Amino acid sequence: MPFCADILGCCGRALLRGLSGDTDEVVYGKCPCRYVLSASPHWLGDPCWGYGRFSRGDTAVLFVDPKHLDRYEEAMASWDKTMREMVSHRRHEFERRLAVWVREESLNGRTPEAMTEVLKPFGTRASTICSVGDGSWNGLNIRPPMMHFGRVSTLGVMSTESGKPKVSFALNEKPFDGDSWFHTQHLVASVSFIGGLYGDEDHTLTPPYIPELNEFYARTMHFHYDKLRSESETVGLVIDAADTSSFVYAMPVADLFEKLFGLAGFSAKLSAGGLIARQLIAQLGGVDGARVFKIAGVRRLLKTHGPTAAFTKKSALELIGGKDPENPSSSFKEFEGLFIEPRDWNSKLKPEAVFTYLVDKGLFRMGSELTCPNCRMSSWTALDVLKQRMVCELCGREFDATRQLVNGVWHYRRSGVMGAERNAQGAIPVVLTLQQFKINMGGLFHSAMYSPSLDLEPKPATDLPKCEVDFVWLIPESSPDKTVVVIGECKDRGGKAERGKDIGTIDAKDIDHLKRVADAFPRKRFETYMVLAKLCPFTAEEIALAKTLNDKYRRRAVLLTARELEPYHFFERTKLEFANINEYASRLARIIHEKWSRV
């Protein structure tokens, strides 16, 4: 009996799975219009008819029995017309081809004769063969779709509860009956967010897809431990059919990183350097405020004057706008186009504006250096406590400071975390690297997250090192891609200590710790990279050590110097030294390729 074309418009059991539903993801490949060649129409599809969909790929197929092709002639002609109309808008010819799907074992090693034999019954209708075997379901060839009943946008209301941001929203326009009679029927609402936390780098509403952390996600972002789950690019809320509203708490990023390193076998907490970096980022209004440290003169100003040293505005401007003795070819002119805060588009950045920005952000405080006429010793006094009659901090006697204030000049001093910590200079390359990552690898709607320096303590019964990582950058990816974890080691310019020992250099111990930490993350869930950042060129020994982070099939090491950290884009200066480099590379894999192909 012939297979009638009219039956293609009817619903089989395979189609009921997608009834009134849409998909969020599509299959890989460019041949969605397919025949499936089988000795039995029951194979891999609808048990009743020869038309159906792959349940894991949402791919429309027509099942054909090669022993009875004459029965399918009418259906094949109709199918051929429908499928060609479906892809007629595609640009390239190879994207408009119809394919024959066949079992892998039927191709006899994919010999030309076997492939010709498979295509022969279809004449000119099909020109491509897709084999189906165990490898078809490895996540690289067919991507399972996310089926849903419908999509709706709703306005969320932001609030703060127990110190955490909270977004509440209505469950309106539900594509199912929401009568209270059906309160025992449960569904999953996949929720994605736009905005809400803009500018808040300490929380996130879109945690990475890590099902192992579902209970943690649910307890942190909702209330019940089993009412929220991790999904690709969304979070899934378990609701009942009668629910009219719901809510989600924003997740603290610091707590997320603790759990991530827990999966790798570490207990993690902010180190002393991490606390300094976090406070410095807060003073600058976010990690993007650290772009001021791109200016070599600013870093030189902080290094020249220690926490208790006072200096004048004139000396500060000379350091900011002057030549760098360690790099005579560099000058402030390279940063005249840098925007550290709003200004007229046609104007250039000047050293005075840079210094004003630093004082306004609280990195330096204004004051006056006064000399006591009694003990004849000088001391610095902040502007907030200056008076005409002062009490000397050194001898305790009162004196009249009027004439010194009238005739003197303002002196400045480090303040905040930069003034309290002698080792705060080490936070500069960390926050500068984080800022460069945000500009080059982030975006308005990108949910990348970061943490400054962490102390890592191995859990019992694990062969892992006790160490510190200078920063961690996390990039959630859509499934089946793995979550990207970037761990970094950052150094300043370095130099020679009094005993001739190198300081500020990356040694074998640093490399070993980075590699062991990166390898500790489960490979089935994470893709790890390691960043080595310095504000001066790497030595030959450091480059040789960095190469050991790569292996035969994985390039995971990224090397960044001032050449990549000071410009707005990674390769803005590098392109002047190397031809054909991709200046706007933003994917880590591409950045690594561009770097190592020129080392």
URRA-V518260 format. One record per pair of residues at least 12 apart in sequence whose C-alpha atoms are under 7 Angstrom apart, sorted by sequence separation. I is the first residue (numbers start at 0). J is the second residue. If there is no record, write none. Layout:
<<I | J> <I | J>>
This chain:
<<49 | 61> <50 | 62> <83 | 95> <155 | 167> <156 | 168> <216 | 228> <335 | 347> <336 | 348> <367 | 379> <368 | 380> <387 | 399> <388 | 400> <454 | 466> <455 | 467> <472 | 484> <473 | 485> <491 | 503> <570 | 582> <49 | 62> <155 | 168> <335 | 348> <366 | 379> <367 | 380> <387 | 400> <454 | 467> <472 | 485> <490 | 503> <580 | 593> <49 | 63> <154 | 168> <335 | 349> <366 | 380> <367 | 381> <387 | 401> <453 | 467> <454 | 468> <471 | 485> <472 | 486> <490 | 504> <153 | 168> <213 | 228> <300 | 315> <366 | 381> <367 | 382> <452 | 467> <453 | 468> <471 | 486> <568 | 583> <153 | 169> <213 | 229> <365 | 381> <366 | 382> <452 | 468> <453 | 469> <470 | 486> <471 | 487> <513 | 529> <364 | 381> <365 | 382> <452 | 469> <470 | 487> <300 | 318> <451 | 469> <452 | 470> <468 | 486> <469 | 487> <210 | 229> <299 | 318> <300 | 319> <451 | 470> <468 | 487> <469 | 488> <209 | 229> <371 | 391> <374 | 394> <450 | 470> <451 | 471> <468 | 488> <469 | 489> <208 | 229> <450 | 471> <40 | 62> <208 | 230> <296 | 318> <297 | 319> <449 | 471> <450 | 472> <40 | 63> <208 | 231> <296 | 319> <449 | 472> <40 | 64> <296 | 320> <448 | 472> <449 | 473> <536 | 560> <35 | 60> <37 | 62> <39 | 64> <149 | 174> <296 | 321> <448 | 473> <535 | 560> <33 | 59> <34 | 60> <35 | 61> <36 | 62> <37 | 63> <38 | 64> <99 | 125> <148 | 174> <221 | 247> <447 | 473> <448 | 474> <529 | 555> <530 | 556> <531 | 557> <532 | 558> <533 | 559> <534 | 560> <535 | 561> <31 | 58> <32 | 59> <33 | 60> <34 | 61> <35 | 62> <36 | 63> <37 | 64> <38 | 65> <97 | 124> <98 | 125> <103 | 130> <205 | 232> <220 | 247> <221 | 248> <371 | 398> <447 | 474> <528 | 555> <529 | 556> <530 | 557> <531 | 558> <532 | 559> <533 | 560> <534 | 561> <31 | 59> <32 | 60> <33 | 61> <34 | 62> <35 | 63> <36 | 64> <37 | 65> <97 | 125> <98 | 126> <99 | 127> <100 | 128> <101 | 129> <102 | 130> <103 | 131> <205 | 233> <220 | 248> <447 | 475> <527 | 555> <528 | 556> <529 | 557> <530 | 558> <531 | 559> <532 | 560> <533 | 561> <34 | 63> <36 | 65> <96 | 125> <97 | 126> <98 | 127> <99 | 128> <100 | 129> <101 | 130> <102 | 131> <103 | 132> <205 | 234> <220 | 249> <446 | 475> <26 | 56> <96 | 126> <97 | 127> <98 | 128> <99 | 129> <100 | 130> <101 | 131> <102 | 132> <220 | 250> <320 | 350> <96 | 127> <98 | 129> <100 | 131> <219 | 250> <319 | 350> <13 | 45> <12 | 45> <11 | 45> <316 | 350> <369 | 403> <510 | 544> <514 | 548> <557 | 591> <316 | 351> <506 | 541> <556 | 591> <505 | 541> <14 | 51> <507 | 544> <554 | 591> <13 | 51> <14 | 52> <157 | 195> <13 | 52> <294 | 334> <429 | 469> <429 | 470> <484 | 525> <492 | 533> <191 | 233> <367 | 409> <368 | 410> <482 | 524> <483 | 525> <484 | 526> <485 | 527> <486 | 528> <487 | 529> <488 | 530> <489 | 531> <490 | 532> <491 | 533> <492 | 534> <7 | 50> <190 | 233> <191 | 234> <366 | 409> <367 | 410> <481 | 524> <482 | 525> <483 | 526> <484 | 527> <485 | 528> <486 | 529> <487 | 530> <488 | 531> <489 | 532> <490 | 533> <491 | 534> <492 | 535> <189 | 233> <190 | 234> <365 | 409> <366 | 410> <481 | 525> <482 | 526> <483 | 527> <484 | 528> <485 | 529> <486 | 530> <487 | 531> <488 | 532> <489 | 533> <490 | 534> <79 | 124> <189 | 234> <190 | 235> <204 | 249> <365 | 410> <366 | 411> <481 | 526> <485 | 530> <189 | 235> <203 | 249> <204 | 250> <365 | 411> <466 | 512> <188 | 235> <189 | 236> <202 | 249> <203 | 250> <364 | 411> <365 | 412> <187 | 235> <188 | 236> <202 | 250> <203 | 251> <291 | 339> <363 | 411> <364 | 412> <464 | 512> <187 | 236> <188 | 237> <202 | 251> <203 | 252> <290 | 339> <363 | 412> <364 | 413> <32 | 82> <187 | 237> <188 | 238> <201 | 251> <202 | 252> <363 | 413> <364 | 414> <186 | 237> <187 | 238> <201 | 252> <288 | 339> <362 | 413> <363 | 414> <185 | 237> <186 | 238> <362 | 414> <463 | 515> <185 | 238> <186 | 239> <361 | 414> <362 | 415> <185 | 239> <186 | 240> <361 | 415> <184 | 239> <185 | 240> <362 | 417> <183 | 239> <184 | 240> <182 | 239> <182 | 240> <181 | 240> <182 | 241> <181 | 241> <429 | 489> <428 | 489> <179 | 241> <428 | 490> <36 | 99> <177 | 240> <178 | 241> <428 | 491> <30 | 94> <33 | 97> <34 | 98> <35 | 99> <36 | 100> <177 | 241> <29 | 94> <32 | 97> <33 | 98> <34 | 99> <35 | 100> <36 | 101> <30 | 96> <32 | 98> <33 | 99> <34 | 100> <35 | 101> <425 | 491> <30 | 97> <33 | 100> <2 | 70> <30 | 98> <1 | 70> <2 | 71> <4 | 73> <0 | 70> <1 | 71> <3 | 73> <4 | 74> <3 | 74> <2 | 74> <171 | 243> <4 | 77> <170 | 243> <169 | 243> <170 | 244> <169 | 244> <168 | 244> <169 | 245> <168 | 245> <283 | 360> <167 | 245> <168 | 246> <282 | 360> <167 | 246> <282 | 361> <166 | 246> <167 | 247> <166 | 247> <165 | 247> <166 | 248> <165 | 248> <164 | 248> <165 | 249> <56 | 141> <163 | 248> <164 | 249> <56 | 142> <163 | 249> <56 | 143> <57 | 144> <55 | 143> <56 | 144> <55 | 144> <311 | 409> <311 | 410> <310 | 410> <311 | 411> <309 | 410> <310 | 411> <309 | 411> <310 | 412> <309 | 412> <308 | 412> <307 | 412> <306 | 413> <306 | 417> <306 | 418> <27 | 140> <306 | 419> <27 | 141> <26 | 141> <27 | 142> <306 | 421> <26 | 142> <25 | 142> <26 | 143> <25 | 144> <24 | 144> <23 | 144> <24 | 145> <22 | 144> <23 | 145> <302 | 424> <22 | 145> <23 | 146> <22 | 146> <21 | 146> <22 | 147> <20 | 146> <21 | 147> <20 | 147> <21 | 148> <20 | 148> <21 | 149> <17 | 146> <19 | 148> <20 | 149> <435 | 564> <439 | 568> <432 | 564> <279 | 416> <278 | 416> <292 | 431> <275 | 416> <289 | 430> <290 | 431> <289 | 431> <286 | 430> <290 | 434> <289 | 434> <440 | 585> <439 | 585> <286 | 433> <287 | 434> <275 | 423> <286 | 434> <276 | 426> <275 | 426> <272 | 426> <276 | 430> <277 | 451> <276 | 451> <273 | 451> <273 | 452> <272 | 452> <273 | 453> <270 | 452> <269 | 452> <270 | 453> <269 | 453> <270 | 454> <268 | 453> <269 | 454> <267 | 453> <268 | 454> <267 | 454> <268 | 455> <267 | 455> <266 | 455> <267 | 456> <265 | 455> <266 | 456> <265 | 456> <266 | 457> <265 | 457> <266 | 458> <264 | 457> <265 | 458> <264 | 458> <264 | 461> <205 | 446> <232 | 477> <231 | 477> <231 | 478> <263 | 519> <263 | 520> <262 | 520> <263 | 521> <208 | 475> <207 | 475> <293 | 564> <294 | 565> <293 | 565> <207 | 482> <138 | 479>>
